Amino acid sequence: MGMWLGDFIKEENKMKKFIALLLPVIMILSFVACGDPSKPASGETTLPVQSDIAETTPQGPPTFEMSDYKGRTFKIAWPILTLNQDYYLIHEETGDQLNDAVYNRLMKIEEQLNIKFAHRDTGELENCNHVLPLLQRLVGAGDAEFDMVLSHTAVDLGPIIYDNLVLDWNNVNYIDPTKEYWNHEINRTMSVMGKQPYISNSWNIAEFIAILFNKKMITDYQLDDPFGLVHNNKWTIDKMTEMAKIVVSDINGDGVFTDADQYGFGTSLDWHMKAFLVGFNQQVVAKNSEGLMEYVVMNERMITIAEKMYKLLYEDNTSLTWVYGTYQGGIIVPMFDEGRMLFLNQWMAHSEKYRQADVEYGILPHPKLDENQEKFRAYNSACYNVIPNVAGIDTDLVGKVLELLGYWGYYSVVPTYKEVLLTEKVSRDNESAEMLDIIFSNVVVDLANAFGYMEILYALMNAKSVDVVSWYDKNMPAHEKTLEKSNEAFAAFGK
């Protein structure tokens, strides 16, 4: 037993030295909580709160007994998503920096607990994002085939609790969600009435959308330094729109704006709109003083958001917009790739695709709505962890595995992921690293993404409308009923 813990601490010290030498410009990320943490809703768990890009004091590695599980297989199921395939379970070294960091994390844990990881995606299902049918099968048959399941951030989370298909993480031993490697803000948000069916730590590496910008265009058009705007609290949607309008050009002079012209901004009108809504710190669903979920989106702030986004997207040919799936699923946008777009709203999981692009680009958080907004916010769509509600699952082992996955993810995989995002097309400077620190420190979720309706901005912008009131009156009654059902499900969960 002593050898397990001693080896663990030695490896931890080696890893700290490695990170300090290799990544001097990258600060240890922390997950930031919003709102007033001193006033949690009724029944809520109070987790630590951390400030913007402030280093979290390391609390040390897990101290529980590193039991010998005699080569037992630990099985995880997941939906097919790009991030899952690349950053969760890797079974061979390839020489790729991130691949090998993920692989080495698993090897550490296999050695510490004497287990073997195995996984299966749910690709055989009709919809590859769904794990609901799998959970229904496992629970219905009492089948402990999988120890843990990754659940999509916006798919099936309601139905999973309607039928008590998963366990409450509050009853799992060996996890310590107060540690720095747990996603405090996300876990606090996803805890309803004190129930925690879904949980997240640094094993669930943030999958976020950010703003890429063309550095050469900033220089050529003598625009304000975007990094400076962020640091000076001037990076707002009005400033972004102002800069975007300056660079617009009908290159061929035919009076019609097409893919051949130059734009200030580009975005898909689907999931990418959620990133702006979160970036503006506009909640759709929140918890009231009784711990119940309720809609909070019908307000003056939402009306202002619709008006400002309409101005960016549809006035003066400033922006190029498209539906999800265009441009190789939005992975490579030719106008940005060829230096004819100033800003691009993009998934960071795809940023490495731009290594071969002609443009040198930088990474920014989404702009604030105005300078009165306290924090930058980043939309996170990484999966959550759930445990099938099956008697034969060893929840003690699950707790140990997830705690170790979070620890090694925080101190090895996440710093490496940030280094990968700083490709050769991004300047190796403090500003670039600091932007990632700000983003990673402020990844958040909205309960509407899982239990309500978060597509309000997407719906309005696709309809080219700023009439928030009419849209709300027409569409929200049905969604209110869904939210009411989810509240009832949480009340009954675990009983």
N, C-alpha and C positions, 0 to 999 in steps of 0.2 A: 504493500500500500504506500509506504513512504517513498519508494522509488517512483511510483506514478506521479505523485505530487511534486517531488523534487525535480523530476525531468520536466514536468509541466512548467515550473517556475523558471528553470534554466532556459527553456525554449522561449518563454515570454520575454526574458531579458535580452536574448539574442534578437528577437523580433523588434523590440524597442530600439536597439542600437541600429538595426538595419534601416528602420523607418527614419530615424533621426539623420542618418547619413544620406539616404537616397532621396528623401523628400523634405528637404529643409523648408520649402516654401509652403508646404501643405500642413495646415493646422488640423489637429484632431477634431473631427466633426462632433457636433452635439445636436440633439434634436430638441427643438424649442417649442414650448407650450404657448398657446395664445389665451387671451382672456385673463381673468383674475383667478389664479390658482388657489387663492385663499378662500374662495367661495365656491366650492364644488357643488354641483346639483345634488339633490337628495339621493342618497344611495351610491354616490360616485366614489371611486378610489382616487385619493390624492397622490399624485406622483411628483417627483422633483421637477422643478422648472429651471431651465437654463436660458441665459441671455444670448443675444445674437453673437455668433462666431466666437463665443468665449470658450476657452478650453475647459473641458470637464476634468476634474481631478480624478485620475485613475483610482479605482477602488480595489484593484488587484484581480487576479483570476478567480474563478469559482473555487471554493474550498471544500466542496463535498467530496465524499469518498469516491475515488476513481475505480469503481468495481470492475471485476473481470467477468465479462459476459460471454466468455468462451467461444468467440467467433460468431455469435448470434447475428443474423441478418436484420438490419433495420431498414424497413421499406417505406418509401415516400412516394405518393402519387401527386401529379400536378397537371394542370391544363397546358396545352402547347402554346407557349408565348416565347417571343424572342429572348427576353431576359432570362426566363427559366432555363432555356436550353444552353445559354452561354455562361450563366453566373451562379448556378445553384449546385449542380452535381456534375463533376467532371471526373472521369475515370482513367485518364492517361495524360501524361505530360507531353506537350507539343513544342515547348520552347517559347510559346506566346506568354507574355508577361502576366496577363490576367488569367488566362487558362490555368497556368501553373500555380498561381496564388489560390485559386479555387480548389484545385486538386490537392495542394499541400494542406489546406484547411481540413479537408476530409481525412487525409492520411493521419494528421495529428489526432483527430478524434477517434478514428478507428484504432489507433495505437493506445490511446489513453483508456478507452473502454473495452478494448478487444471485441469490436463489432465490425461488421461489413455493411457498407451502405449499398442499397439497391433502390432503383426508382423505376417508375413506369409513367409515361404520359398518358393522358386520356384521349389520345388521338382516334381511338376506335369509336368514340362517341360521335353522334351526329354533329354536334357543335363542339369544336375542340376547346372552347373556353369553359365548358361546363364540367363540374365535378359532382353536381347534384345526383345524377343517376348512379354514379359510383357509390356515393355515400348511402343512398337509399338501398342499394344492393347489399352493401356491407352490413348495415345496421339491421336490415330485414332478415338477413341470414345469420346474424351473430358472428360474422366472419371477421377475424382479426388479421386479415391479409396485410393491411397497411397500418403502420404505427402512427403516421402523420400524413396530412393532406394539405397541399397548398391550394387555397381558394382564390379565385379571381377577385379583384378589388371591387368589381361592380356587377358581378353575375352570381346569382343563386344565394346570396347571403341571407336574404329574407326566408326563402323556402328551407334553408338549412336549419334555421331555428324553429320554424313552424312545427316541424315534426321531431324536434329534439334529436337531430341527427349527429350532433357533436357534443363534446364535454365542455364544462366551464373551466377555463385555465386557472381560476381562483383556487381550484381544488387539486392542482398539480404541484407536487413537491419538487424541490431543487431548482426552481426558477426564481430569480430575484429581479423583477421588472424595475426596481429602483436603480439598478446599475447603469453605468454610462452607455453600455452597448445595447440598451433597449430603447425602442422608439416611444418615448414618454407621451408626446403629444398625440400620436396616432392611437396608442393604447387607451389613453384617457378618452379620446373621442369615441372609440369603438366599444367602450364600456357603457352599457345602458342598464339602469336600475341596479347597478352593482354587478351585473352579469358580464362575463368576459369570454364569449364563445370564440372570438378571433383575437389574435395577438401578433405582435411584430417586433423584431429586433434587427440587428445589423446583418443577420443572415439574409433578411429580406431587403436586399440592397435597393436603394431608392431608384425607381423608374420614373423619371420626370421629364417634363417638357420645359425648354428654356429658349431664350432668344439668341440666335447666332447673328453676328454682324460682320460686314465686310470692312476690314481695317483700311484697305486702300481707298475705298470710297469716302471714308471718314476724312482721310488726309486730302484727297483730291478736291472735295467740296468744302474743305475747311470747316468741318462740323465740330461741335463740342465733343470732347473726349468722353465716350460712354462710361468708362471706368470712373472718371472723375464725377460724372453725374450721379452714379450710384453712391459713391462715398460722401457726396455733399447733399444727399437727399433730394436731388433734382431730377432723378430718373422717374418720370411720371408718364402717363399715357399721353398727355398733351405735348410733352417734350418729344416723345417718340414720334407722334404724328407730325409735329412740326418738322423734324429732321427728315422723315420719310417723304414728305411732299417736295422737299428741295431737290431730290435726286431724280424725280420722275422724268422720263424722256420718251417721246415717240421717235425712236431711233430711225426708222425708215421713212418718217414723214408722211405716212399715208392717212393719218387722222384716225386710225383705228388701233386700239391697244390690243396686242396679241402676245404670244410667247416670244416674239422677236424683239420686244421692246424692253424698257428698263423700269423697274418698280422700286418703291420705297419699302414695301413689306410684302411678304407672302405667307399664306397659311392655309391649311385645310380648315373647313368649316365644321368639322365633326368634334372628336374628342379634344382637339386643340383649343376649342373655345372654353372648355372647362378650366384650362390653365389660366386664362385671363380672369375668369370669375374668381378663382382661388387667389390669383395674384393681386386682385383688387380687394382682397379680404372681405368678400361678400359671401356670407354663409347662406345656404339654401335651407338646410335643416339644422336645428340646434336643439339642445336639451333645456327644458324649462326648470323651474325651481323644484318640481316634483320628480325630475329625472326622465320625463316623457319627451319623446321627439315631437317637434312641431316645425312647421314652415315659418321662416323668418325672412323670406326673400322679397315680399311685397313692401317696398319702401322707396324713399327718394333716392337712396344710393343706387338701387338697381335701375331706376329710370335714368340716372346720370350715366351709369355704365353703358346702357344701351345706346344712348345718344353719342357718347364718345367713341364707342366701337364702330358705330355706323359711319362716323366722320372719317375714321381711319380706313375702313374697308371699302367705302363706296363713294367718297367724294374725290374729285379731281384725279381720277385714275391712279390713286396713290398705291393701291394694293392689287395683287393678283391672288385670287382665292380659287379653291378647288374642292371637290368632294373627296372623301377618304378613298384611297385606292389609286388615285391619279399619281403619275410620276413614280412608278414602282412602289406604290403604297406610301408615297411621300418621302421615300428614303433618299432619293436623289432628285432635287429640283433643279432643272437645267439652268434657269435664270440665275440662281444663286451660285451654282457650280461654275458658271461662266463669267461671274462678276457683274451681273446686271440686276442685282437685288441687294438693297442695303441691309434689311432685317429679314430674318426667317424664323418662324415659329416651329420648333423642331423637337422631336423626341431625342434625348441624349443617347439613347441606346443605338441610334443611327449615326451619331456624330463621327464615328471612326470611318464611315463611308466617305467622308470628305477629305481623307488623307491624300487622295489622288486628285482633288479638285485644284483648279487654277487659283482659287481665292485663298488669301490668308484671313482667317476669321477669328473672332473672339466670342466668348460666351457671357451672357448677361442673364440676371434674373428677370422675370416679368416686371414691367413697370408698376409702380404704385398708382392708385387712382389719383391721388394728389399728395402734396407734401405733408398733409396732416395725418396721413396713414402711418401708423407706428412702425410696422415691419414689412419687409419683403416677404412674399409667400410663394411657395412652389407646389404645384399639384403633383401628387405622388400616386402612382397606380400599381405599385408593387403588390404582390400577393400577400395574403394573411395565412397564418398557420392555424389549422383546426385539427382536433383529434376525433376520429370516429367514435361514436357512442356505442362501443362494443366492449363487453366485460373482459374479454381475453387480452386486451392491450395493456402492456406494462407501462403505466403512466409515469412511474418513477424514472424509467429509462428515457421516456420521451422528454421529461423535464431536464434531465442531465444533458441529453443530446442537444436540445434547443438552446440551453444556456451556453454550452461550448460553441455551438455554431455562431451564436451572437458574439461571443467574446473574440473568437478568431476572425470573424468577419470584420469586426470593428477595428482590430489592430493589424490586420494583414490585407484582407480583400478590398475593403472600402478605400484605404489609401492607394492601393494599386489601381483600382477603378478610376479614381480621380486623376492619377498619373496618366492613364490611358486617354482620358478625355482631353488632357493637355497634349494633343498630338503635335507633330512637327509643323502643322499649319497654325498653331496658336503660340504666341510669344511665351517663352519660358520666363515669365516675370511674376512678381508678387501679385500684381493686379489680377492676372488670369487665375491664379490659385485662390485668391481671396473671393473672386466671384463664385467659384465652386463651393467655398466654405459657406458663403452666405446662402446659397441655394440649398446645400445639404443640411444646413442648420435650421432651415425653415420649411422643410417638406411637411405638408399637412394633408388631411383628408376631410371630406365633408360627408356626414351621414347620408346625405341625399344621394351620394354616389352608389350607396349600397341599398338604401331602404326607401328612397323617395324619388324625386325627379330633378336631376341636375342639368338637364339639357335646355334650360330656359334661354340662355344666351345663344346657344347653337340654333334653337328654333327661331328666335327672333331675327338673327342675322341671316339665316337661310331665307326667311320670308322678307328680308330687307325692311324690317319694321322696328320702330322704337316704341310701339304702343304696348308697354308692359302691362298696364292695367287691363286692357281688353284681353290680352293673351292669358293673363292670370285668371280672370273671371271665367273664361271659356274652358281652360284646361285643368285647373287645379282641383276642382271638386272630386274628380276621380282619383287623383293622386293623394288627396287627403284621406280617402278611404283605405288606400294601400298603406299609408303611414299608420293609420289607426290599427290596422291588422298587425303591423310589425310591433307596435307598442304592446298589443295583447299577447303576441308571441313571446316577447321578452319577459313579460310578467309571468308567463307559464313555463318559461325555459328552466330546465333542470328539475322540474317537479314530476 
